[in-house]
Amino acid sequence: VGLRCRYWSHTHNCWLPAVVQNFNASEPSFDLDVRQQAAPENISPATDAKLTEAWPPGTSVSYKSSTANQWLPTVICSYNAPLAPGENGTYNLVVRACADCDRIRPRAPFGTLA
């Protein structure tokens, strides 16, 4: 709760900046400041997060592998903050180093995101 993320809005056809407010375990879904009951597949880490705002190590996520052409279950190991304005941060995952945020989604168990 309180972590920055992005929400894919089908209405606006773009990513919207968002903050996790609650996790609904029975669905599963997230309540964000921009959308209630957001599906995990429409949520991704913020690309411009500072180190203190990154999704924490140990968080379960799915990664869209271009090599395997499928979503792979994995875990966040660390975050690489943007080095300059306009650059995007990346995540080091068990299955991939420097993974682009566009290819990451939360996955149950949601751990510290919830």
C-alpha positions as CSV (number, residue, x, y, z in Angstrom):
1,V,0.0,0.0,0.0
2,G,1.3,3.4,-0.9
3,L,3.6,2.2,-3.7
4,R,3.7,4.1,-7.0
5,C,2.7,2.2,-10.1
6,R,1.1,2.8,-13.5
7,Y,-2.4,1.7,-14.5
8,W,-3.3,0.9,-18.1
9,S,-6.5,2.8,-18.9
10,H,-8.5,1.2,-21.7
11,T,-10.7,4.4,-21.7
12,H,-7.7,6.7,-22.3
13,N,-5.6,4.1,-24.1
14,C,-2.4,5.0,-22.1
15,W,-0.6,4.4,-18.8
16,L,-1.8,6.6,-15.9
17,P,0.4,7.3,-12.8
18,A,-1.2,5.7,-9.8
19,V,-0.7,4.7,-6.1
20,V,-1.7,1.4,-4.6
21,Q,-4.3,2.0,-1.8
22,N,-5.6,-1.5,-1.1
23,F,-5.4,-5.1,-2.2
24,N,-8.6,-7.1,-2.6
25,A,-7.6,-10.7,-2.0
26,S,-10.9,-12.3,-2.9
27,E,-10.8,-11.1,-6.5
28,P,-7.7,-10.5,-6.7
29,S,-7.5,-6.8,-7.6
30,F,-6.0,-3.6,-6.4
31,D,-7.7,-0.3,-5.4
32,L,-5.6,2.5,-6.9
33,D,-6.1,6.2,-6.5
34,V,-7.2,6.4,-10.1
35,R,-9.2,3.1,-10.3
36,Q,-10.9,0.8,-7.9
37,Q,-10.6,-3.0,-8.4
38,A,-7.9,-2.7,-11.0
39,A,-6.8,-6.1,-12.5
40,P,-3.1,-7.0,-11.9
41,E,-2.6,-7.4,-15.6
42,N,-3.3,-3.6,-16.0
43,I,-0.7,-2.6,-13.4
44,S,3.0,-2.0,-13.9
45,P,5.8,-0.4,-11.9
46,A,6.3,3.4,-12.3
47,T,9.1,4.0,-14.8
48,D,10.4,7.1,-13.1
49,A,10.5,5.9,-9.5
50,K,13.2,6.9,-7.1
51,L,15.1,4.1,-5.3
52,T,12.9,4.7,-2.2
53,E,9.7,4.4,-4.3
54,A,10.6,1.2,-6.1
55,W,8.7,-2.1,-5.7
56,P,10.8,-3.9,-3.1
57,P,13.0,-7.0,-3.5
58,G,11.1,-10.2,-2.9
59,T,7.9,-9.0,-4.6
60,S,6.3,-11.7,-6.8
61,V,5.8,-10.5,-10.3
62,S,5.3,-11.8,-13.9
63,Y,7.7,-10.9,-16.6
64,K,6.8,-10.9,-20.3
65,S,9.7,-12.7,-21.9
66,S,10.3,-12.0,-25.6
67,T,12.5,-15.1,-25.8
68,A,10.0,-17.5,-24.3
69,N,7.1,-15.4,-25.8
70,Q,5.1,-15.8,-22.5
71,W,4.6,-14.4,-19.0
72,L,7.1,-16.0,-16.6
73,P,6.6,-16.0,-12.8
74,T,9.6,-14.4,-11.1
75,V,10.7,-12.2,-8.1
76,I,12.2,-8.8,-7.9
77,C,15.9,-8.8,-6.8
78,S,16.6,-5.1,-7.1
79,Y,15.8,-1.8,-8.8
80,N,18.0,0.3,-11.1
81,A,16.8,4.0,-10.7
82,P,16.9,6.3,-13.8
83,L,20.3,8.0,-14.1
84,A,19.0,11.1,-15.8
85,P,15.7,12.9,-16.3
86,G,13.6,11.3,-19.0
87,E,15.2,7.9,-18.6
88,N,13.3,4.9,-17.3
89,G,14.2,2.7,-14.3
90,T,14.6,-1.0,-14.7
91,Y,14.3,-4.0,-12.4
92,N,16.7,-6.9,-11.8
93,L,14.5,-10.1,-11.7
94,V,15.4,-13.7,-11.0
95,V,14.8,-14.4,-14.7
96,R,16.2,-11.2,-16.2
97,A,18.5,-8.3,-15.4
98,C,17.5,-4.7,-16.4
99,A,13.9,-5.7,-17.1
100,D,11.8,-2.9,-18.6
101,C,8.8,-1.9,-16.4
102,D,6.4,-2.4,-19.4
103,R,7.1,-6.1,-19.2
104,I,6.4,-6.4,-15.4
105,R,3.1,-7.1,-13.7
106,P,2.2,-7.9,-10.0
107,R,1.6,-11.6,-9.3
108,A,0.1,-13.5,-6.4
109,P,1.3,-13.7,-3.6
110,F,1.5,-9.9,-3.8
111,G,3.6,-9.6,-0.7
112,T,4.6,-6.0,0.0
113,L,2.5,-4.4,-2.8
114,A,-0.6,-5.3,-0.8
